[in-house]
Each structure stands twice: as structure tokens, then as C-alpha cells.
Amino acid sequence: MSDSYLPRWREVAPGQAAVVAPDERLPWLQTTAMGVQHVIAMFGATVLAPVLMGFNPNIAILMSGIGTLIFFLITGGRVPSYLGSSFAFIGVVIAATGYAGQGPNANLGVALGGIIACGLVYVLIGVLVALTNERHHKSAPLRGMEVEEIEQDVAVHWIERLMPPVVTGAVVAVIGLNLAGVPIKNMAPTGFDTWMQALTFLCVGLIAVYSRGMVQRLLILMGLIAASLIYALLTNGMGLGKPIDLGPLASAPWFGLPQFAKPVFEANAMLLIAPVAVILVAENLGHIKAVSAMTGRDLNPYLGRAFIGDGIATMVSGAAGGTGVTTYAENIGVMAATKIYSTAIFVVAALIALLLGFSPKFGALIQAIPLPVMGGVSIVVFGLIAVAGAKIWVDNRVDFSQNKNLIVAAITLILGTGDFTLKFGQFALGGIGTATFGAVLLYALLNRSDPRA
């Protein structure tokens, strides 16, 4: 890469190179097309997450674009990534606000204060990683070691030892399991709605298994669209349930300022939501590893900057009324399929997201999605979150014949799923919070006997 802080992208012709590196780009027309594809890839999840928490989807899309630009600037344009709404916040936001799953979240400000606190913790972790990298960078030559080797050993390994796969897997699984009752108890008030939920997750399942290409990559969004069309046929067409009201969509203007919201800082919510930083660190670390492997370039020296960029983007998003943001696996999938890792396409994608954020008609379209359809999609998404935790165990070959791993996972799952709550005077730490803190502390306690710890 060039010595300048931001990359000076070298243009490569289509088909000229099998892989387009982060500091390269296709001609701008093709780069713009690739940016649109990345917006489509992140679209379903980035829109779904705020709707499930009662946030304004326009703000979420707008802040995903702004957050991506912040990440680009802080990492010097060296790390290809799109920042979208993080599903890790759903459980803690619902727990902190008491959101019932329908309409705007009445306690949105409380959630925003917690999201900002989480972003601050995330930034502090990033600063610690960056300072550690710098200190060992200076001392490495004295010890006869390669700088990259020292940076990777220090910056990555201490995080992995504090939050090994058994801990991160359990915490991720708990977030999904803790949410299980929300769509089933709160998003299907009638028998017809319950059947629509079942039909919705059946649509998602059929698309996931029998479709191919981009449709399969957008399985949540495609399933939601298919189920909404079926719902409209059964209700608006046959009168079997509450019909879809398209009046607000027709009257909404194409362009306008979104409704920003102010954060409210409450200790209970902040302490409940802030631990999500543990999940964001694990997600970003996995993102850096995956992109490093795909591009053949060591991105570990940018790990601290990546944490700081993601943390600041989360704080800015929360300050404006948006969700916490994180690096997106969907966009990694697009890069893996296309072999195009140019950071220029993410600048384009961010600018497109900014335009969508200033369209009230887009927000009205999202709000028109029927509640039971959202409930069916929620069942799929929350289940996928739980399974993602188990996948972390499988991918990292967590050895459950070791009692420390078995006990940490077992206790963490039950604390979170059962919503185990600890009270300290007027403050109450709910199930996800106790599960997160408990997993980290319990592993540290039980791992003391390991000479490698």
C-alpha cells in the first residue's frame, strides 16, 4: 500500500486481476455497481434489527452509512468493511426498555444512552490494543522479533485469552435464547397471526435451501417479501386478518429529514447494554482474521484502529437515534464470492445508504411490514443468533470434556435464557448482563489452574 494515510486506489481493468486488493479499484462505474451490491447484501439485516427494537429504520440506514465512513477514515481505508446494525444489541435493548415488539420504542432514549456507553467501552478496548501494538512495535527490534509477529501475538492473543471461544460462543447463544419469547408471546395476538408466523419462517427456510446466488444470500429479506405478499393476499384480498395499510406509504415524501432522537443516560440500562462490547470485539476480530486470510494481507496492525472506528461509529449512531453497528458477515460473503476487496466500494455503499436514510417513503415502506411477518422473521433471526454461538464452539473445536468449558457454557446458557437477575439496591443486572459478566469472570476463575493461562 502507499505511504499516504488514505489509499490511492490503483485502477485495474475488469478481468485484469483475479483478486482486486483493498488499495485497488475497478473503474468507477463497476465500483458503483459493486457498492450497490454491498448495500443490498447488508440491507435486510440492517433494516430488520432496528425494526425489532422499535428504532427508526431511516436513522439506522443513515447511521450505517456514516459509521462506515468513520470506520474507513480511522482505519486509513486499509480494512474493507461495511458497518451495519448489530443484532447483538437486540436482547439487551429489549430488556432495558421493555419493548413489546410493535411500533416505535417508547423508551428509545434509555437504549441510546446504553449504546453510547457500549461504544465508549469498545473505543477504550481499541485504544488499549493500539497502545499495546505501539509499545511492542518499539521494543520488537531489541528482542530480535518481527514487528508483525509481536503485534499479532500481543494484540490478538490477550483478547482471545480473556474471551476464548467457549465464552464468546455462550454469550452469543444466550442473546438469541433470551429473545425467544418476544416473537412468540408478543407478535402473534391472533390465531391467524400465529399461522402467518409459521408460514413466514417456512418461506425463509425454503429460500435458504432451494434458492441459489444472490437470492440465497438475501434469504431473510426475500423470505420477508414473500411472506408479506402472501399476507396481503390473505388479508387485503380474502379478508382473513388485519389488512396492510398502505396509506402512510403513499403519503410519505420521497426525501426529507429523518426524526433524530436524544439519548438518556440511566445506570441500569448502561450497565446492561455496555457488555455487548465483548461481542463486538469478537465479531470485529473475526472479521479482521477472515479478510486477512482472503486478501493474503496481514491486517492485525489495524486491529486497534478497527475497534476504535467501530466504537466511535456506535457512539455517533446512538447519539443520533440509531442502533449500535458492527462489521457484517454478509459483506464478507460478497467479497469472498467476487474476489473484490477494494475499500472504494464501501465508500460508494456508504454514500448510497446516506441517500436512503433521507427518504421518509423508505421508512414508511418498512413500517408497513405486517407484525406477524416480522414475528416469523424474528423467530428465524433469533434462532440463527443462538446457533451462531454454537457454531463458534464447533469452528474452534471447544473441548467440552474439560470441566471448565462445560461449566462455563452450562451456567452461562441458563443464566441468560432464564433471565437470572442480580439486584444491587435500586440497580438490577438482567439475564444477558449476568450471563456476559459471569462467563468472563467464571472462565478466568476456573482457568487459574491452567499453566498456559
C-alpha positions in Angstrom: 0.0 0.0 0.0 1.0 3.6 -0.4 2.7 5.6 2.3 -0.2 8.1 2.4 -2.8 7.8 5.2 -5.7 7.1 2.9 -5.2 4.7 0.0 -4.6 6.0 -3.5 -6.5 3.3 -5.3 -4.8 1.9 -8.4 -7.3 1.2 -11.1 -7.4 -2.3 -12.6 -9.5 -3.2 -15.6 -12.2 -5.8 -15.2 -10.7 -9.3 -15.7 -7.2 -8.0 -15.4 -6.6 -9.4 -12.0 -8.2 -12.4 -10.3 -8.3 -10.5 -7.0 -8.8 -6.8 -6.5 -6.8 -5.7 -3.4 -8.0 -3.2 -0.8 -5.8 -0.4 -2.4 -7.0 -1.2 -5.9 -10.3 -0.5 -7.6 -12.3 -1.2 -10.7 -13.4 1.7 -13.0 -15.8 3.9 -11.2 -18.9 2.5 -13.0 -18.2 -1.0 -11.9 -17.1 0.2 -8.5 -20.5 1.9 -8.1 -22.3 -1.3 -9.2 -20.4 -3.3 -6.6 -21.3 -0.7 -4.0 -25.0 -1.2 -4.8 -24.5 -5.0 -4.3 -23.0 -4.5 -0.9 -25.9 -2.2 0.1 -28.3 -5.0 -1.0 -26.3 -7.5 1.0 -26.4 -5.6 4.3 -29.9 -4.2 3.7 -32.1 -7.0 5.2 -30.2 -7.2 8.5 -29.5 -3.5 8.9 -33.2 -2.7 8.4 -34.5 -5.7 10.4 -32.5 -5.1 13.5 -33.9 -1.5 14.2 -37.5 -2.6 13.5 -37.1 -5.5 16.0 -36.0 -2.9 18.7 -38.5 -0.2 17.8 -35.9 2.1 16.2 -36.4 4.3 13.2 -35.1 2.3 10.2 -34.3 5.5 8.3 -31.9 6.6 11.1 -30.4 3.1 11.2 -29.6 3.1 7.5 -28.3 6.7 7.6 -26.0 5.9 10.5 -24.8 2.7 8.9 -23.5 4.9 6.1 -22.0 7.4 8.4 -20.5 4.7 10.5 -18.9 3.0 7.5 -17.3 6.3 6.5 -16.0 6.8 10.1 -14.5 3.3 10.1 -12.9 4.0 6.7 -11.3 7.2 7.9 -10.0 5.8 11.2 -8.5 2.6 9.6 -7.0 4.7 6.9 -9.0 2.9 4.3 -7.0 -0.2 4.8 -9.7 -2.6 6.1 -12.6 -3.4 3.7 -15.8 -3.4 5.8 -19.3 -2.2 6.0 -20.8 -1.3 9.4 -24.5 -2.2 9.8 -27.0 -2.6 12.6 -25.7 -5.1 15.2 -28.1 -7.9 16.3 -26.1 -8.3 19.5 -28.0 -5.2 20.9 -31.5 -6.6 20.3 -31.7 -8.7 23.5 -30.3 -6.1 25.9 -32.2 -3.2 24.3 -35.5 -5.1 24.7 -34.6 -6.0 28.2 -33.6 -2.4 29.1 -36.6 -0.7 27.5 -39.4 -3.3 28.0 -40.2 -3.1 24.3 -43.2 -5.3 23.3 -42.2 -5.7 19.6 -44.6 -3.3 17.9 -44.4 0.3 16.8 -41.8 2.9 18.0 -39.9 2.1 21.2 -41.3 4.4 23.9 -38.0 4.2 25.9 -35.7 4.7 23.0 -33.6 7.3 24.8 -32.6 4.9 27.5 -31.4 2.4 24.9 -29.4 5.1 23.1 -27.6 6.0 26.3 -26.6 2.4 26.8 -25.5 2.1 23.2 -23.2 5.1 23.6 -21.8 3.6 26.8 -21.1 0.3 24.9 -19.3 2.3 22.2 -17.2 4.0 24.7 -16.1 0.7 26.3 -15.4 -0.6 22.7 -13.2 2.5 22.0 -11.3 2.1 25.2 -10.5 -1.5 24.3 -9.4 -0.3 20.9 -7.1 2.3 22.4 -5.6 -0.3 24.7 -4.9 -2.6 21.7 -3.4 0.3 19.7 -1.1 1.4 22.5 0.0 -2.2 23.1 0.8 -2.5 19.4 2.8 0.7 19.5 4.8 -0.2 22.6 5.7 -3.6 21.3 6.5 -2.2 17.9 9.2 -0.1 19.5 10.6 -2.9 21.6 10.4 -5.7 19.0 13.8 -5.0 17.3 15.5 -5.2 20.7 14.2 -8.7 21.1 15.1 -9.8 17.6 11.4 -10.4 16.6 9.4 -9.3 13.6 7.1 -6.4 14.3 4.1 -8.2 12.8 4.7 -11.2 14.9 4.8 -9.2 18.1 1.7 -7.2 17.1 -0.3 -10.3 16.3 0.8 -12.1 19.5 0.0 -9.2 21.8 -3.0 -7.5 20.3 -4.9 -10.7 19.4 -3.9 -13.3 21.9 -4.7 -11.4 25.1 -8.2 -10.7 23.8 -8.6 -14.4 22.9 -7.4 -15.5 26.3 -9.8 -13.1 28.1 -12.7 -14.1 25.8 -12.0 -17.5 24.4 -14.4 -19.3 22.1 -16.2 -21.0 24.9 -17.1 -17.6 26.4 -18.0 -15.8 23.2 -20.0 -18.7 21.9 -22.0 -19.0 25.1 -22.7 -15.2 25.2 -23.8 -15.1 21.6 -26.1 -18.1 22.1 -27.6 -16.5 25.2 -28.6 -13.4 23.3 -30.7 -15.4 20.9 -32.2 -17.7 23.5 -33.1 -14.8 25.8 -35.2 -13.3 23.0 -37.2 -16.5 22.2 -40.3 -15.3 24.0 -40.6 -11.9 22.2 -42.0 -13.0 18.8 -44.0 -15.9 20.2 -45.7 -14.1 23.1 -45.9 -10.5 21.8 -46.0 -10.6 18.0 -48.9 -13.0 17.3 -52.1 -11.7 19.0 -54.5 -13.9 17.0 -54.6 -17.5 15.7 -54.2 -16.2 12.1 -51.1 -14.3 13.1 -49.6 -17.4 14.6 -50.1 -19.3 11.4 -48.6 -16.4 9.5 -45.5 -16.6 11.7 -45.2 -20.3 10.8 -45.7 -19.5 7.1 -43.1 -16.8 7.3 -40.3 -18.9 8.7 -41.3 -21.7 6.3 -40.7 -19.2 3.4 -37.3 -18.3 4.8 -36.4 -21.9 5.2 -37.4 -22.8 1.6 -35.4 -19.9 0.2 -32.4 -20.8 2.3 -32.4 -24.4 1.0 -33.7 -24.3 -2.6 -32.6 -20.9 -3.9 -29.2 -20.0 -5.3 -26.9 -17.0 -5.8 -27.9 -13.6 -4.6 -31.4 -14.7 -3.6 -30.0 -17.2 -1.2 -27.6 -14.6 0.2 -30.6 -12.3 0.9 -32.7 -15.2 2.3 -34.1 -13.1 5.3 -35.1 -10.2 3.0 -36.5 -12.5 0.3 -38.5 -14.5 2.8 -39.9 -11.4 4.4 -41.0 -10.1 1.0 -42.6 -13.4 0.0 -44.4 -13.7 3.3 -45.7 -10.1 3.1 -47.1 -10.8 -0.4 -48.9 -13.9 0.9 -50.2 -11.9 3.9 -51.5 -9.2 1.6 -53.3 -11.9 -0.5 -54.9 -13.5 2.6 -55.9 -10.2 4.3 -56.4 -7.4 1.8 -57.6 -9.9 -0.8 -59.6 -12.5 1.2 -60.3 -10.7 4.4 -58.8 -13.3 6.8 -56.9 -10.8 9.0 -55.9 -7.3 9.6 -55.1 -5.8 6.1 -52.0 -3.9 5.3 -52.5 -0.1 5.4 -50.5 1.5 2.5 -51.9 5.0 3.2 -48.8 6.2 5.1 -46.6 4.8 2.4 -48.5 6.7 -0.4 -48.5 10.0 1.6 -44.8 9.9 2.7 -42.4 12.2 0.7 -39.5 10.8 -1.2 -37.0 13.0 0.5 -36.9 14.6 4.0 -35.0 14.8 7.2 -35.3 11.7 9.5 -36.5 12.1 13.1 -33.5 12.1 15.3 -33.7 11.1 18.9 -31.8 12.1 22.1 -30.1 9.6 24.4 -31.0 9.3 28.1 -28.3 8.0 30.4 -29.5 5.6 33.1 -27.1 3.5 35.0 -29.2 0.3 34.8 -29.5 0.4 31.0 -25.9 1.4 30.5 -24.6 -1.4 32.6 -26.9 -3.8 30.8 -26.0 -2.8 27.3 -22.3 -1.9 27.7 -21.2 -5.6 27.9 -22.2 -6.0 24.3 -18.8 -4.6 23.6 -17.5 -8.1 24.3 -19.5 -9.4 21.3 -18.5 -6.5 19.1 -14.8 -7.2 19.8 -15.2 -10.9 18.9 -17.1 -10.0 15.7 -14.5 -7.5 14.6 -11.6 -9.8 15.5 -13.2 -12.5 13.4 -13.7 -10.0 10.5 -10.1 -9.0 10.6 -9.0 -12.6 10.6 -11.3 -13.5 7.7 -10.4 -10.6 5.5 -6.7 -11.1 6.2 -7.0 -14.7 5.1 -8.9 -13.8 1.9 -6.7 -11.0 0.8 -3.4 -12.5 1.9 -2.5 -9.3 3.8 -1.9 -9.1 7.5 -4.4 -6.6 8.9 -3.6 -7.3 12.5 -1.7 -4.0 12.8 -5.0 -2.2 12.1 -6.9 -4.2 14.8 -6.8 -1.4 17.4 -7.9 1.2 14.8 -10.7 -1.1 13.7 -12.0 -1.4 17.3 -11.8 2.4 17.7 -13.5 3.1 14.4 -16.4 0.7 15.2 -16.7 2.1 18.7 -16.9 5.7 17.6 -19.4 4.8 14.9 -21.5 3.1 17.5 -21.4 6.2 19.8 -22.2 8.6 16.9 -25.1 6.3 15.9 -26.5 6.1 19.4 -26.2 9.9 19.8 -28.5 10.4 16.7 -31.0 7.7 17.5 -29.5 4.8 15.6 -28.5 1.3 16.6 -25.1 0.0 17.6 -23.1 -1.0 14.5 -20.7 -3.8 13.6 -18.8 -5.3 10.8 -21.0 -7.5 8.6 -20.6 -11.1 7.6 -22.9 -10.6 4.6 -20.4 -8.2 3.1 -17.6 -10.7 3.7 -19.6 -13.2 1.8 -19.9 -10.8 -1.2 -16.2 -10.2 -1.1 -15.4 -13.9 -1.0 -17.7 -14.5 -4.0 -16.4 -11.7 -6.1 -12.7 -11.6 -5.0 -13.1 -7.8 -4.9 -11.8 -6.3 -1.7 -11.4 -2.7 -2.8 -12.2 -0.3 0.1 -13.5 2.1 -2.6 -16.7 0.1 -3.0 -17.5 0.6 0.7 -17.3 4.4 0.3 -19.8 4.1 -2.5 -22.1 1.8 -0.5 -22.0 4.2 2.5 -23.0 7.2 0.3 -25.9 5.1 -1.1 -27.0 4.4 2.5 -27.0 8.1 3.2 -29.4 8.7 0.4 -31.8 6.0 1.7 -31.6 7.5 5.2 -33.1 10.7 3.9 -36.2 9.1 2.3 -39.3 9.0 4.5 -41.0 6.8 1.9 -38.4 4.2 2.5 -39.1 4.3 6.2 -42.9 4.1 5.6 -42.3 1.0 3.5 -40.5 -0.7 6.3 -43.2 0.3 8.8 -45.9 -1.3 6.6 -44.5 -4.8 7.1 -47.1 -6.8 9.0 -46.4 -7.7 12.7 -46.8 -11.5 12.3 -44.4 -11.5 9.4 -41.9 -9.6 11.5 -42.6 -12.2 14.2 -41.8 -15.1 11.9 -38.6 -13.5 10.7 -37.7 -12.8 14.3 -38.0 -16.5 15.2 -35.5 -17.3 12.4 -33.1 -14.5 13.3 -33.1 -15.1 17.0 -32.6 -18.8 16.3 -29.7 -18.1 14.0 -28.1 -15.9 16.7 -28.3 -18.8 19.1 -26.9 -21.3 16.6 -24.1 -18.8 15.7 -22.9 -19.2 19.3 -22.8 -23.0 18.9 -21.1 -22.6 15.6 -18.3 -20.6 17.4 -17.8 -23.7 19.6 -17.7 -26.1 16.6 -15.4 -23.9 14.5 -12.9 -23.5 17.3 -13.2 -27.1 18.5 -14.1 -26.2 22.0 -13.3 -29.3 24.2 -16.3 -30.0 26.4 -14.6 -32.9 28.0 -12.8 -30.2 30.0 -14.9 -29.4 33.0 -14.0 -25.7 32.9 -15.5 -25.3 29.5 -18.5 -27.4 30.3 -19.3 -25.5 33.5 -18.8 -22.0 31.9 -21.1 -22.9 28.9 -23.8 -24.6 31.0 -24.1 -21.9 33.6 -24.0 -19.0 31.1 -26.8 -20.6 29.0 -29.1 -21.0 31.9 -28.4 -17.6 33.4 -29.2 -15.8 30.1 -32.1 -18.0 29.0 -33.8 -17.9 32.4 -33.1 -14.2 32.8 -31.2 -14.6 36.1 -31.2 -11.1 37.7 -28.9 -9.8 40.4 -30.1 -6.7 42.3 -27.7 -4.2 43.9 -30.0 -1.8 45.7 -32.0 0.0 43.0 -29.9 -1.4 40.2 -30.8 -4.8 38.6 -28.5 -6.7 36.3 -30.6 -8.8 34.0 -30.1 -12.2 32.4 -27.9 -11.2 29.5 -25.8 -8.9 31.7 -25.2 -11.6 34.3 -24.5 -14.2 31.6 -21.9 -12.0 29.9 -20.1 -10.8 33.0 -20.5 -14.3 34.6 -19.0 -16.1 31.6 -15.9 -13.9 31.5 -15.3 -14.0 35.3 -16.1 -17.6 35.7 -13.7 -18.7 33.0 -11.0 -16.5 34.5 -11.6 -18.2 37.9 -11.8 -21.7 36.6 -8.8 -21.3 34.2 -6.4 -20.3 37.0 -5.2 -23.8 37.4 -4.2 -24.0 33.7 -0.4 -23.3 33.4 -0.9 -21.7 30.0 -3.4 -19.1 31.3 
